[in-house]
Amino acid sequence: MLDLFARVLLAVVFLAAVAGKVRTRQGFAEFRDSIAAITPWLPARPLAVVILAGEAVAVVLLAVPGTGLGYALAVALLAMFCGGIALAMQSRKAVRCKCFGAGGDVLGPKHLARNGLLIAVAVAGAFVTPPASWEEPLTLLTIAVVLLAVVVALHVLFTYGLVARVRELQERSGPPRNQNLPQPGRVIPSFAVADTDGVLFTEADLDGPVQVGFFSVGCGPCRSLTDALLADPPAARFVSVVDGDPTDPEATQRLVDKVSGLGRVAVVGTDDPVLSAFDVMAFPTLIYTHGGVVTASGIKLSDFTDVTAVPAPVA
């Protein structure tokens, strides 16, 4: 009975972890970013994929009775997670737990205790694992329960993916949802913010066509937008305004270094007046201006398919 309890508990935990990471792009992106924050010297994306695959394989192996392979893989993964948590605590980085996808609390002792308890369950289950006997009803029941859990999880993931796809198609076919974006025709008021070179960026610099991008540390959509901009650099002058994270200066610097390839960069705080000047309420926000007047705004490059049709303001 202890073996069955341990297998089902661990399988459910790892299944929930896999589901949380693959349910949305943001969930996997935030998990990858948490790895990059803890171990910046390792390739974050490949390591995230390996961990995700390991968790999925652990679920399958835990469904096989009479073998300790599932327990062994579970202990290895949990021990690795404990090591990552210890590194985050030692470096005093405010890294949030992304084991189950987006969200989560800052990694700390309670996460070590949770993983330690799961390791204890895995070790106990491994020591009491009975030899496999395909004729025993309990063995068949174990397989049926775990396989049923896997099928249900796959069904849930498929449903989430289908719903996300339907919402995406609805957003594309419906009217643009720009209520929280600065509207075309808005005149940018006076502002001043120093860029990373110490030079002031003010409304006087908006004397012609200028694109201004607002990005935040740890923002998954910001990463997608900056990747797209770097892949197809804008022709107009570009200024990046980065909402830095005082608790994670390394992540802030990585984002600054990335967007510096687009043009000038200014690092600001959450309540900086420049955000109010441009009427920015969320990240990312990309604004096209001409002569100090907003001509278009959006959160992704596809929002600007008709930007060439937007007339420049008349002096």
Phi, psi and omega in degrees: 000322178296321179298315180296316179299314183296316182296314182294316181299310182294320180297318179295318180298312181290326177295319177296323179294315179296315182298319181296326183280325185263354183297322178223157176296323180297321180300313179291321181298318180291325176296316178298318180295326179294324176294317180297325180289325182279316183233075183296344181276356180251150177291112189293314185295309178301321180294322178297319179295318180298315180297317179299316179295321179298320178294320179294318179295323179299320178299316181294314182294326178293341178279349181269113182285158174076012179224148180259010182298320179297318178296318182298315180293322178298315179297318181298315180295314181295323177295321178295321178296319178299320178298318178296319178296318179298320178297317180297319180291321181294321180278355179060033176273138179275072181265129180273150180288119179245024181300329181247028178098211183293157181088201178101156179271167176295133182302134181198195183303325183294330178286324174297317180296319179298312180292325177297320178296319179294324176297318179299319178297317180295317180295317179297317179295323180294324182286336182253010181297119179280156176300146181292133176222106186289353180269347182278133180300325182296323179296314179295324179295319179300313180298316182297318182295313182292317179296322177297319178298320179296315181297317179297318180297317178296322178295319179296317179298318179297318180296315178299316179297319179295316179297317179298320180293318179298317179297321179297317179294323178296319180294323180290323184276336183273179179293150180299138182262079185249024183298330183262012181251151174299131186272148176305140183099347179291131177271125181287121180285181181296139176204165177204129177213138182277136176276183185292345176266003180084007180266135182289136171253117185230180180296339179292337179282354179266041186280351179214203176290117180224135175255135181236123179250135180247119185231157181229148178293135179080010182265114181299310178299330177297321180296317180296318181293316180293325176299316180294320180293320179290328179289330179224079187303138180293148180283326182282167174301142184230136176233128178257131175247114186257124173277100186284161177248105182300334181277349181220073182297332180293317178295321177299316181294323179297319179291320178299314180298324182293308185281350178296340176290348180266336182151211181295150180226135174234134178257127184230172174264174185299327184255022182295139181302335181296331178292320177291324181299321180267001179061042180270125182245349183205166178240141356278158171223129179243126186237130172262130179233158174212116180064031178083012180238136178290127176254337178194157178207156180185183180243356177209161186297331180294344177289349186245029181297330181250023184296332181291341179278349181281119184288147175289149181296146179270127182292000000 
